[in-house]
């Protein structure tokens, strides 16, 4: 089975539709599938619910999909770097399901593992718990969180072999493996594709069984979200 597609647009063809639940890997702007996000924007699909740790920044990452109004709801743990997100949310144009970061990661992991729901203490007694089932275990309150199983997952990895086995590079590993495992269909953007059998099996971060489609993006922008420079006297 050939998993390699000639472009990001081709990799999304026939699998993205209006009203879907999508998950997008990355943390801030680190390890985001830049080419796939651009292709999703160009596909013009609408009314998307997007699961991602954050919502990109204005004009980059998921921020591009907010500008084109293709996202109707975000399921995220942090949205503080995007002014357009703030404007849409405060105007009632965008729905938001705030989820603590660890809970978000576990909801994705549970989705990939076939676990429909789990109890967690995080959020008990806060707005996070509103409308959710509560139970007491050993004298402590817990809330029920449901797994996330996206229709399509968009993932960024460093390298893939032709069977879809993946290597992630350092911090870009972040949410990407969990997003890949959770998706009904997973599309991966990589910087290099090698022959199957190239990787030492013990070095593989995610096996190819979770990967349906692969697209090469050899020169991603890898934008830095915030640059902080130390000021030195006399320089």
NUTINU-175588 format. One line per 8 residues: for each residue x, y, z of N, C-alpha, C, O. Coordinates in nm, 3 decimals. Layout:
! residues N
X/Y/Z/X/Y/Z/X/Y/Z/X/Y/Z | ... $
***
This chain:
! residues 235
0.085/-0.120/0.000/0.000/0.000/0.000/0.089/0.125/0.000/0.173/0.143/0.088 | 0.068/0.211/-0.099/0.146/0.334/-0.109/0.084/0.442/-0.021/-0.030/0.483/-0.044 | 0.158/0.488/0.079/0.108/0.591/0.170/0.157/0.730/0.133/0.115/0.828/0.195 | 0.243/0.742/0.033/0.307/0.869/0.001/0.224/0.943/-0.104/0.189/0.886/-0.208 | 0.195/1.071/-0.077/0.117/1.154/-0.168/0.204/1.268/-0.220/0.295/1.313/-0.149 | 0.178/1.316/-0.342/0.267/1.414/-0.404/0.260/1.554/-0.346/0.351/1.635/-0.366 | 0.152/1.584/-0.275/0.136/1.718/-0.218/0.043/1.711/-0.099/-0.028/1.613/-0.079 | 0.045/1.819/-0.018/-0.046/1.825/0.096/-0.191/1.827/0.050/-0.278/1.765/0.113 $
-0.218/1.897/-0.059/-0.355/1.902/-0.111/-0.402/1.764/-0.153/-0.516/1.726/-0.126 | -0.315/1.688/-0.218/-0.352/1.553/-0.260/-0.374/1.462/-0.140/-0.460/1.375/-0.143 | -0.295/1.482/-0.034/-0.307/1.399/0.086/-0.439/1.421/0.158/-0.487/1.331/0.227 | -0.498/1.539/0.142/-0.626/1.569/0.208/-0.746/1.542/0.118/-0.860/1.542/0.165 | -0.720/1.519/-0.009/-0.830/1.502/-0.103/-0.915/1.380/-0.069/-0.863/1.270/-0.050 | -1.045/1.401/-0.061/-1.139/1.293/-0.038/-1.160/1.254/0.107/-1.243/1.168/0.136 | -1.086/1.316/0.199/-1.101/1.279/0.341/-1.146/1.394/0.430/-1.190/1.370/0.542 | -1.135/1.519/0.384/-1.180/1.632/0.466/-1.312/1.684/0.413/-1.330/1.702/0.292 $
-1.405/1.708/0.506/-1.539/1.753/0.470/-1.589/1.853/0.573/-1.534/1.863/0.682 | -1.691/1.926/0.538/-1.752/2.022/0.630/-1.801/1.950/0.756/-1.849/1.837/0.751 | -1.787/2.019/0.870/-1.844/1.971/0.995/-1.765/1.863/1.066/-1.816/1.805/1.162 | -1.642/1.834/1.023/-1.565/1.727/1.085/-1.498/1.769/1.215/-1.482/1.888/1.245 | -1.461/1.667/1.292/-1.374/1.685/1.408/-1.232/1.654/1.364/-1.203/1.541/1.323 | -1.144/1.752/1.372/-1.005/1.736/1.332/-0.914/1.757/1.452/-0.945/1.837/1.541 | -0.802/1.686/1.456/-0.698/1.710/1.557/-0.572/1.751/1.484/-0.538/1.696/1.379 | -0.501/1.847/1.541/-0.379/1.900/1.480/-0.268/1.897/1.584/-0.282/1.952/1.693 $
-0.157/1.833/1.550/-0.044/1.823/1.643/0.030/1.955/1.657/0.007/2.050/1.583 | 0.120/1.957/1.754/0.202/2.076/1.777/0.182/2.133/1.916/0.087/2.100/1.987 | 0.274/2.221/1.952/0.270/2.289/2.081/0.322/2.430/2.057/0.440/2.449/2.028 | 0.233/2.529/2.068/0.270/2.661/2.020/0.287/2.652/1.869/0.197/2.606/1.798 | 0.402/2.696/1.819/0.433/2.680/1.677/0.536/2.570/1.654/0.590/2.557/1.544 | 0.564/2.492/1.757/0.665/2.386/1.748/0.599/2.255/1.702/0.509/2.205/1.769 | 0.645/2.202/1.591/0.594/2.074/1.544/0.455/2.080/1.487/0.378/1.985/1.503 | 0.419/2.192/1.422/0.287/2.199/1.360/0.298/2.159/1.213/0.399/2.186/1.149 $
0.194/2.096/1.159/0.197/2.054/1.019/0.163/2.172/0.927/0.049/2.186/0.884 | 0.261/2.254/0.898/0.239/2.381/0.827/0.176/2.361/0.690/0.078/2.427/0.656 | 0.231/2.270/0.611/0.181/2.250/0.474/0.039/2.193/0.476/-0.043/2.231/0.391 | 0.009/2.104/0.570/-0.125/2.046/0.578/-0.228/2.150/0.622/-0.341/2.148/0.575 | -0.189/2.240/0.712/-0.279/2.347/0.753/-0.309/2.437/0.634/-0.424/2.477/0.614 | -0.207/2.471/0.555/-0.230/2.553/0.435/-0.323/2.482/0.338/-0.412/2.545/0.280 | -0.303/2.353/0.319/-0.388/2.277/0.227/-0.531/2.269/0.279/-0.626/2.272/0.201 | -0.547/2.258/0.411/-0.681/2.255/0.469/-0.750/2.389/0.447/-0.869/2.393/0.416 $
-0.676/2.497/0.463/-0.732/2.630/0.434/-0.778/2.637/0.288/-0.889/2.683/0.259 | -0.693/2.592/0.198/-0.723/2.602/0.055/-0.837/2.510/0.013/-0.900/2.532/-0.091 | -0.864/2.407/0.093/-0.976/2.315/0.061/-1.112/2.380/0.083/-1.212/2.337/0.026 | -1.115/2.486/0.165/-1.235/2.564/0.194/-1.342/2.487/0.270/-1.459/2.527/0.269 | -1.306/2.378/0.336/-1.404/2.310/0.420/-1.442/2.402/0.536/-1.362/2.484/0.580 | -1.564/2.387/0.585/-1.619/2.479/0.683/-1.669/2.406/0.807/-1.676/2.283/0.811 | -1.703/2.485/0.910/-1.769/2.436/1.032/-1.688/2.326/1.101/-1.744/2.227/1.146 | -1.558/2.345/1.107/-1.470/2.246/1.167/-1.463/2.263/1.318/-1.464/2.375/1.370 $
-1.457/2.151/1.389/-1.419/2.151/1.530/-1.276/2.099/1.535/-1.247/1.988/1.489 | -1.187/2.179/1.590/-1.044/2.147/1.586/-0.990/2.126/1.727/-1.004/2.211/1.814 | -0.928/2.010/1.746/-0.861/1.977/1.872/-0.713/2.009/1.855/-0.647/1.953/1.768 | -0.662/2.097/1.938/-0.519/2.130/1.934/-0.483/2.196/2.065/-0.566/2.263/2.127 | -0.360/2.177/2.109/-0.318/2.238/2.235/-0.344/2.388/2.236/-0.382/2.443/2.339 | -0.323/2.453/2.123/-0.343/2.597/2.113/-0.396/2.630/1.973/-0.420/2.540/1.893 | -0.414/2.758/1.945/-0.479/2.799/1.820/-0.385/2.877/1.729/-0.431/2.962/1.653 | -0.256/2.849/1.735/-0.162/2.918/1.649/-0.150/3.065/1.688/-0.182/3.103/1.800 $
-0.103/3.145/1.594/-0.093/3.290/1.614/-0.159/3.357/1.493/-0.193/3.290/1.396 | -0.177/3.487/1.501/-0.239/3.557/1.390/-0.155/3.538/1.263/-0.037/3.571/1.261 | -0.217/3.485/1.161/-0.151/3.472/1.031/-0.063/3.351/1.013/0.003/3.338/0.910 | -0.059/3.261/1.112/0.026/3.142/1.097/-0.034/3.027/1.177/-0.101/3.047/1.278 | -0.009/2.905/1.129/-0.065/2.788/1.193/-0.217/2.791/1.184/-0.273/2.833/1.083 | -0.283/2.746/1.290/-0.429/2.745/1.290/-0.489/2.885/1.282/-0.607/2.901/1.252 | -0.407/2.986/1.309/-0.453/3.123/1.293/-0.502/3.151/1.152/-0.590/3.235/1.132 | -0.446/3.082/1.053/-0.491/3.099/0.914/-0.634/3.051/0.896/-0.710/3.112/0.820 $
-0.671/2.943/0.964/-0.806/2.889/0.951/-0.908/2.974/1.028/-1.025/2.978/0.993 | -0.861/3.042/1.132/-0.949/3.134/1.203/-0.978/3.257/1.116/-1.090/3.308/1.114 | -0.876/3.303/1.044/-0.895/3.420/0.958/-0.996/3.392/0.847/-1.070/3.482/0.807 | -0.999/3.269/0.798/-1.093/3.233/0.691/-1.226/3.181/0.744/-1.312/3.141/0.666 | -1.244/3.182/0.875/-1.367/3.142/0.942/-1.404/2.996/0.913/-1.523/2.963/0.902 | -1.305/2.911/0.901/-1.334/2.769/0.875/-1.352/2.690/1.004/-1.402/2.577/1.000 | -1.312/2.747/1.117/-1.325/2.680/1.246/-1.445/2.737/1.321/-1.456/2.858/1.339 | -1.535/2.647/1.363/-1.650/2.693/1.442/-1.627/2.669/1.592/-1.688/2.735/1.676 $
-1.537/2.572/1.625/-1.514/2.541/1.765/-1.371/2.492/1.784/-1.319/2.416/1.702 | -1.308/2.537/1.893/-1.176/2.489/1.931/-1.186/2.412/2.061/-1.255/2.454/2.154 | -1.116/2.298/2.068/-1.098/2.224/2.193/-0.950/2.236/2.225/-0.867/2.169/2.163 | -0.916/2.321/2.322/-0.777/2.360/2.345/-0.750/2.379/2.493/-0.841/2.387/2.575 | -0.621/2.387/2.524/-0.581/2.418/2.661/-0.525/2.559/2.675/-0.515/2.611/2.786 | -0.488/2.622/2.560/-0.429/2.756/2.565/-0.459/2.829/2.434/-0.439/2.774/2.326 | -0.505/2.953/2.445/-0.541/3.029/2.325/-0.492/3.173/2.334/-0.547/3.260/2.266 | -0.392/3.201/2.414/-0.357/3.338/2.448/-0.272/3.414/2.350/-0.242/3.531/2.375 $
-0.229/3.354/2.238/-0.139/3.424/2.147/-0.208/3.470/2.019/-0.141/3.509/1.924 | -0.340/3.466/2.015/-0.410/3.491/1.890/-0.519/3.596/1.911/-0.622/3.568/1.973 | -0.496/3.716/1.860/-0.592/3.826/1.878/-0.721/3.801/1.801/-0.829/3.838/1.848 | -0.712/3.738/1.684/-0.832/3.708/1.607/-0.917/3.604/1.679/-1.040/3.611/1.677 | -0.852/3.507/1.743/-0.925/3.411/1.826/-1.001/3.486/1.935/-1.120/3.463/1.955 | -0.932/3.575/2.004/-0.995/3.651/2.112/-1.115/3.731/2.060/-1.221/3.733/2.122 | -1.097/3.796/1.945/-1.205/3.877/1.891/-1.327/3.792/1.858/-1.439/3.827/1.894 | -1.305/3.678/1.790/-1.416/3.592/1.752/-1.486/3.534/1.874/-1.609/3.525/1.879 $
-1.407/3.493/1.973/-1.466/3.432/2.093/-1.550/3.533/2.170/-1.663/3.503/2.209 | -1.496/3.652/2.192/-1.569/3.754/2.269/-1.692/3.804/2.194/-1.787/3.852/2.255 | -1.689/3.793/2.061/-1.804/3.834/1.980/-1.907/3.724/1.966/-2.011/3.744/1.903 | -1.881/3.606/2.023/-1.974/3.495/2.014/-1.971/3.425/1.879/-2.066/3.354/1.845 | -1.864/3.445/1.803/-1.854/3.385/1.669/-1.780/3.252/1.669/-1.780/3.180/1.569 | -1.718/3.219/1.781/-1.636/3.098/1.791/-1.663/3.029/1.924/-1.664/3.094/2.029 | -1.685/2.898/1.919/-1.705/2.821/2.041/-1.571/2.772/2.095/-1.477/2.749/2.018 | -1.562/2.758/2.225/-1.438/2.713/2.288/-1.470/2.613/2.399/-1.553/2.640/2.486 $
-1.404/2.499/2.395/-1.409/2.401/2.502/-1.271/2.396/2.566/-1.181/2.328/2.518 | -1.256/2.470/2.676/-1.128/2.472/2.746/-1.104/2.338/2.814/-1.191/2.287/2.885 | -0.988/2.282/2.794/-0.952/2.154/2.853/-0.811/2.163/2.910/-0.719/2.200/2.838 | -0.792/2.131/3.038/-0.657/2.133/3.094/-0.561/2.051/3.008/-0.599/1.949/2.951 | -0.437/2.097/3.000/-0.343/2.038/2.905/-0.322/1.888/2.924/-0.321/1.813/2.827 | -0.305/1.845/3.047/-0.286/1.703/3.072/-0.410/1.622/3.038/-0.401/1.511/2.987 | -0.527/1.680/3.067/-0.653/1.613/3.033/-0.669/1.603/2.883/-0.716/1.501/2.832 | -0.631/1.708/2.811/-0.639/1.705/2.665/-0.551/1.595/2.607/-0.593/1.521/2.518 $
-0.430/1.585/2.658/-0.340/1.479/2.611/-0.397/1.341/2.641/-0.388/1.251/2.558 | -0.457/1.325/2.758/-0.513/1.195/2.796/-0.639/1.163/2.715/-0.664/1.047/2.684 | -0.718/1.263/2.681/-0.837/1.240/2.599/-0.796/1.187/2.460/-0.863/1.100/2.404 | -0.688/1.241/2.407/-0.637/1.192/2.279/-0.577/1.053/2.293/-0.601/0.965/2.210 | -0.499/1.033/2.399/-0.438/0.901/2.421/-0.546/0.794/2.439/-0.535/0.683/2.387 | -0.650/0.830/2.514/-0.760/0.735/2.536/-0.830/0.703/2.404/-0.865/0.588/2.379 | -0.849/0.805/2.321/-0.911/0.781/2.191/-0.832/0.683/2.108/-0.889/0.596/2.043 | -0.699/0.696/2.109/-0.615/0.605/2.034/-0.610/0.465/2.093/-0.585/0.368/2.022 $
-0.634/0.455/2.224/-0.627/0.326/2.293/-0.762/0.255/2.301/-0.771/0.145/2.354 | -0.866/0.318/2.248/-0.998/0.256/2.252/-1.067/0.267/2.387/-1.156/0.188/2.417 | -1.026/0.363/2.469/-1.088/0.385/2.600/-1.189/0.499/2.585/-1.149/0.611/2.555 | -1.317/0.474/2.604/-1.418/0.575/2.571/-1.421/0.695/2.666/-1.458/0.805/2.625 | -1.383/0.676/2.792/-1.389/0.784/2.890/-1.307/0.746/3.012/-1.270/0.630/3.031 | -1.278/0.846/3.096/-1.199/0.820/3.218/-1.231/0.929/3.320/-1.278/1.038/3.285 | -1.205/0.898/3.445/-1.226/0.994/3.553/-1.095/1.061/3.590/-0.989/0.999/3.590 | -1.105/1.192/3.622/-0.986/1.269/3.656/-1.024/1.375/3.759/-1.137/1.424/3.760 $
-0.928/1.410/3.845/-0.956/1.512/3.946/-0.938/1.654/3.893/-0.996/1.749/3.946 | -0.858/1.670/3.790/-0.829/1.803/3.737/-0.957/1.871/3.691/-1.032/1.817/3.610 | -0.982/1.991/3.744/-1.101/2.068/3.706/-1.218/2.055/3.801/-1.317/2.127/3.787 | -1.208/1.965/3.898/-1.317/1.951/3.995/-1.340/2.085/4.067/-1.246/2.148/4.115 | -1.467/2.126/4.074/-1.501/2.250/4.143/-1.479/2.375/4.061/-1.491/2.486/4.114 | -1.446/2.360/3.933/-1.424/2.475/3.846/-1.521/2.470/3.728/-1.604/2.380/3.718 | -1.510/2.570/3.639/-1.595/2.574/3.520/-1.571/2.454/3.430/-1.659/2.416/3.352 | -1.453/2.394/3.440/-1.420/2.276/3.358/-1.517/2.162/3.387/-1.546/2.081/3.299 $
-1.568/2.155/3.510/-1.653/2.044/3.552/-1.800/2.064/3.516/-1.880/1.972/3.534 | -1.838/2.180/3.467/-1.979/2.209/3.442/-2.037/2.114/3.337/-1.981/2.098/3.229 | -2.149/2.052/3.371/-2.218/1.963/3.279/-2.159/1.824/3.268/-2.206/1.744/3.187 | -2.057/1.793/3.349/-1.992/1.662/3.341/-2.031/1.575/3.460/-2.059/1.625/3.569 | -2.032/1.445/3.436/-2.066/1.350/3.542/-1.961/1.355/3.653/-1.842/1.364/3.626 | -2.007/1.349/3.777/-1.919/1.350/3.894/-1.933/1.219/3.970/-2.043/1.165/3.983 | -1.821/1.168/4.019/-1.824/1.051/4.107/-1.717/1.067/4.215/-1.619/1.139/4.199 | -1.740/0.995/4.325/-1.646/1.000/4.437/-1.578/0.864/4.449/-1.645/0.761/4.458 $
-1.445/0.864/4.450/-1.365/0.743/4.470/-1.274/0.766/4.590/-1.198/0.863/4.595 | -1.282/0.676/4.688/-1.198/0.686/4.807/-1.208/0.824/4.872/-1.109/0.880/4.920 | -1.329/0.877/4.872/-1.353/1.004/4.939/-1.314/1.127/4.860/-1.322/1.238/4.913 | -1.272/1.111/4.736/-1.229/1.226/4.655/-1.316/1.236/4.529/-1.351/1.134/4.469 | -1.350/1.360/4.492/-1.437/1.383/4.377/-1.359/1.378/4.246/-1.244/1.422/4.238 | -1.423/1.322/4.144/-1.364/1.313/4.010/-1.471/1.353/3.907/-1.591/1.343/3.934 | -1.425/1.398/3.792/-1.517/1.426/3.682/-1.486/1.333/3.565/-1.373/1.288/3.546 | -1.590/1.304/3.486/-1.575/1.215/3.372/-1.537/1.294/3.247/-1.605/1.390/3.210 $
-1.430/1.253/3.185/-1.386/1.314/3.059/-1.395/1.210/2.948/-1.358/1.094/2.967 | -1.445/1.251/2.833/-1.463/1.160/2.720/-1.342/1.164/2.627/-1.279/1.268/2.609 | -1.311/1.050/2.570/-1.201/1.040/2.475/-1.231/1.121/2.350/-1.347/1.149/2.318 | -1.126/1.157/2.278/-1.138/1.227/2.151/-1.095/1.134/2.039/-0.985/1.079/2.042 | -1.181/1.117/1.940/-1.150/1.033/1.823/-1.176/1.117/1.699/-1.287/1.114/1.644 | -1.078/1.192/1.653/-1.098/1.282/1.539/-1.127/1.205/1.410/-1.080/1.093/1.390 | -1.205/1.268/1.323/-1.227/1.211/1.190/-1.096/1.208/1.112/-1.065/1.111/1.042 | -1.018/1.316/1.125/-0.888/1.326/1.059/-0.789/1.390/1.155/-0.822/1.487/1.223 $
-0.669/1.334/1.162/-0.561/1.393/1.241/-0.450/1.440/1.146/-0.411/1.370/1.053 | -0.401/1.562/1.172/-0.291/1.619/1.095/-0.169/1.629/1.186/-0.174/1.688/1.294 | -0.059/1.569/1.142/0.057/1.547/1.229/0.184/1.595/1.158/0.196/1.588/1.036 | 0.280/1.642/1.239/0.413/1.677/1.186/0.516/1.585/1.251/0.521/1.573/1.373 | 0.597/1.520/1.168/0.709/1.439/1.216/0.836/1.481/1.143/0.830/1.556/1.045 | 0.948/1.433/1.190/1.077/1.466/1.128/1.103/1.376/1.008/1.127/1.423/0.897 | 1.098/1.246/1.032/1.124/1.149/0.925/1.019/1.040/0.926/0.962/1.006/1.030 | 0.994/0.985/0.807/0.908/0.868/0.793/0.974/0.771/0.697/1.043/0.813/0.603 $
0.953/0.642/0.719/0.988/0.549/0.612/0.863/0.525/0.528/0.756/0.575/0.562 | 0.876/0.452/0.421/0.765/0.438/0.328/0.647/0.358/0.385/0.539/0.358/0.327 | 0.669/0.292/0.498/0.560/0.222/0.566/0.488/0.310/0.667/0.388/0.269/0.726 | 0.541/0.432/0.689/0.477/0.524/0.782/0.532/0.524/0.921/0.481/0.595/1.008 | 0.637/0.445/0.948/0.701/0.451/1.079/0.765/0.589/1.096/0.829/0.640/1.003 | 0.748/0.649/1.214/0.784/0.789/1.232/0.893/0.811/1.336/0.904/0.738/1.435 | 0.975/0.914/1.310/1.067/0.971/1.408/1.031/1.117/1.426/1.012/1.190/1.329 | 1.021/1.160/1.551/0.997/1.301/1.583/1.127/1.361/1.635/1.210/1.290/1.693 $
1.145/1.489/1.615/1.270/1.553/1.657/1.247/1.640/1.780/1.179/1.743/1.775 | 1.304/1.596/1.891/1.305/1.670/2.016/1.165/1.718/2.055/1.071/1.640/2.058 | 1.152/1.850/2.083/1.028/1.903/2.138/0.911/1.888/2.041/0.796/1.891/2.085 | 0.937/1.874/1.913/0.829/1.859/1.815/0.752/1.729/1.834/0.650/1.708/1.768 | 0.800/1.644/1.922/0.727/1.521/1.953/0.595/1.553/2.025/0.493/1.491/1.996 | 0.596/1.647/2.116/0.484/1.700/2.194/0.352/1.623/2.178/0.345/1.505/2.215 | 0.247/1.687/2.123/0.116/1.623/2.109/0.107/1.533/1.986/0.009/1.459/1.972 | 0.205/1.538/1.899/0.191/1.470/1.770/0.164/1.319/1.779/0.075/1.272/1.709 $
0.236/1.241/1.860/0.207/1.098/1.865/0.065/1.067/1.911/-0.001/0.980/1.854 | 0.016/1.138/2.013/-0.120/1.114/2.063/-0.224/1.152/1.958/-0.324/1.082/1.942 | -0.200/1.263/1.887/-0.290/1.304/1.781/-0.294/1.200/1.670/-0.401/1.167/1.619 | -0.177/1.148/1.635/-0.170/1.046/1.529/-0.246/0.920/1.567/-0.318/0.863/1.485 | -0.230/0.875/1.691/-0.294/0.752/1.736/-0.446/0.766/1.745/-0.519/0.669/1.724 | -0.494/0.886/1.776/-0.637/0.906/1.800/-0.719/0.912/1.673/-0.837/0.876/1.674 | -0.660/0.956/1.563/-0.737/0.984/1.442/-0.789/0.859/1.372/-0.721/0.756/1.367 | -0.910/0.869/1.316/-0.962/0.763/1.231/-0.878/0.754/1.104/-0.852/0.645/1.054 $
-0.837/0.870/1.052/-0.744/0.880/0.940/-0.635/0.978/0.981/-0.664/1.089/1.026 | -0.510/0.937/0.966/-0.399/1.022/1.007/-0.311/1.055/0.888/-0.264/0.966/0.816 | -0.290/1.186/0.868/-0.205/1.235/0.761/-0.083/1.301/0.824/-0.096/1.385/0.913 | 0.036/1.262/0.778/0.160/1.307/0.841/0.245/1.385/0.740/0.267/1.340/0.627 | 0.292/1.499/0.783/0.384/1.583/0.706/0.524/1.562/0.762/0.545/1.574/0.883 | 0.621/1.530/0.676/0.756/1.500/0.723/0.860/1.576/0.640/0.832/1.623/0.530 | 0.980/1.588/0.696/1.089/1.655/0.627/1.174/1.561/0.544/1.251/1.604/0.458 | 1.161/1.431/0.569/1.240/1.334/0.493/1.167/1.200/0.492/1.111/1.157/0.592 $
1.170/1.135/0.376/1.112/1.001/0.361/1.223/0.905/0.319/1.296/0.931/0.223 | 1.234/0.794/0.391/1.341/0.698/0.363/1.279/0.562/0.333/1.158/0.542/0.351 | 1.362/0.470/0.288/1.314/0.336/0.258/1.275/0.261/0.385/1.336/0.279/0.490 | 1.173/0.178/0.374/1.135/0.091/0.485/1.253/0.001/0.522/1.318/-0.058/0.435 | 1.279/-0.010/0.652/1.392/-0.088/0.700/1.513/-0.003/0.734/1.611/-0.054/0.788 | 1.507/0.127/0.704/1.619/0.217/0.734/1.633/0.238/0.885/1.745/0.243/0.937 | 1.519/0.251/0.954/1.523/0.281/1.097/1.554/0.157/1.180/1.507/0.047/1.150 | 1.634/0.175/1.283/1.645/0.074/1.387/1.507/0.062/1.452/1.451/0.162/1.495 $
1.450/-0.057/1.459/1.316/-0.071/1.517/1.302/-0.010/1.656/1.196/0.042/1.690 | 1.408/-0.014/1.735/1.401/0.042/1.870/1.399/0.194/1.870/1.368/0.255/1.973 | 1.430/0.258/1.757/1.433/0.404/1.751/1.302/0.463/1.701/1.284/0.585/1.704 | 1.210/0.379/1.655/1.082/0.428/1.601/0.996/0.484/1.714/0.972/0.417/1.814 | 0.949/0.607/1.697/0.865/0.671/1.798/0.718/0.634/1.782/0.645/0.623/1.881 | 0.674/0.614/1.657/0.535/0.578/1.633/0.530/0.481/1.515/0.580/0.514/1.407 | 0.471/0.363/1.533/0.468/0.266/1.424/0.372/0.307/1.313/0.274/0.379/1.336 | 0.402/0.261/1.193/0.327/0.300/1.075/0.183/0.254/1.072/0.107/0.301/0.988 $
0.142/0.165/1.161/0.004/0.119/1.164/-0.092/0.235/1.189/-0.209/0.227/1.153 | -0.043/0.342/1.252/-0.127/0.457/1.283/-0.130/0.560/1.171/-0.205/0.658/1.179 | -0.051/0.541/1.066/-0.034/0.643/0.962/-0.099/0.596/0.833/-0.071/0.486/0.784 | -0.187/0.679/0.778/-0.256/0.645/0.653/-0.195/0.713/0.531/-0.188/0.654/0.424 | -0.153/0.838/0.548/-0.100/0.915/0.436/0.021/0.996/0.480/0.027/1.044/0.593 | 0.116/1.012/0.388/0.240/1.085/0.416/0.264/1.186/0.305/0.244/1.155/0.187 | 0.306/1.306/0.342/0.345/1.406/0.243/0.478/1.467/0.283/0.503/1.490/0.402 | 0.563/1.493/0.186/0.695/1.551/0.211/0.687/1.703/0.210/0.634/1.763/0.117 $
0.741/1.764/0.316/0.764/1.909/0.321/0.906/1.928/0.369/0.931/1.942/0.489 | 1.000/1.930/0.275/1.142/1.928/0.309/1.192/2.058/0.366/1.296/2.060/0.432 | 1.121/2.168/0.344/1.169/2.300/0.389/1.059/2.376/0.464/1.014/2.480/0.416 | 1.015/2.326/0.579/0.914/2.399/0.656/0.971/2.529/0.711/1.092/2.543/0.727 | 0.882/2.623/0.739/0.927/2.753/0.789/0.981/2.745/0.932/1.081/2.809/0.964 | 0.916/2.667/1.016/0.956/2.652/1.157/0.968/2.788/1.226/1.072/2.821/1.284 | 0.863/2.863/1.219/0.865/2.997/1.279/0.878/2.991/1.430/0.821/2.902/1.494 | 0.953/3.083/1.488/0.966/3.094/1.633/0.854/3.181/1.687/0.833/3.293/1.639 $
0.781/3.131/1.785/0.664/3.203/1.836/0.705/3.331/1.909/0.648/3.437/1.885 | 0.804/3.320/1.996/0.854/3.436/2.069/1.005/3.428/2.078/1.060/3.324/2.113 | 1.070/3.537/2.047/1.216/3.541/2.058/1.254/3.637/2.171/1.215/3.754/2.168 | 1.327/3.588/2.268/1.373/3.669/2.379/1.525/3.679/2.375/1.595/3.578/2.375 | 1.576/3.802/2.370/1.719/3.825/2.360/1.767/3.895/2.485/1.710/3.996/2.525 | 1.871/3.843/2.547/1.927/3.904/2.667/1.998/4.035/2.631/2.080/4.039/2.539 | 1.966/4.140/2.704/2.031/4.268/2.682/2.159/4.276/2.765/2.157/4.258/2.887 | 2.271/4.303/2.698/2.400/4.311/2.768/2.454/4.454/2.758/2.453/4.516/2.652 $
2.501/4.504/2.871/2.555/4.639/2.875/2.676/4.650/2.783/2.763/4.563/2.782 | 2.680/4.760/2.706/2.796/4.785/2.621/2.790/4.720/2.486/2.881/4.736/2.405 | 2.682/4.643/2.460/2.672/4.576/2.330/2.592/4.662/2.233/2.572/4.623/2.118 $
***
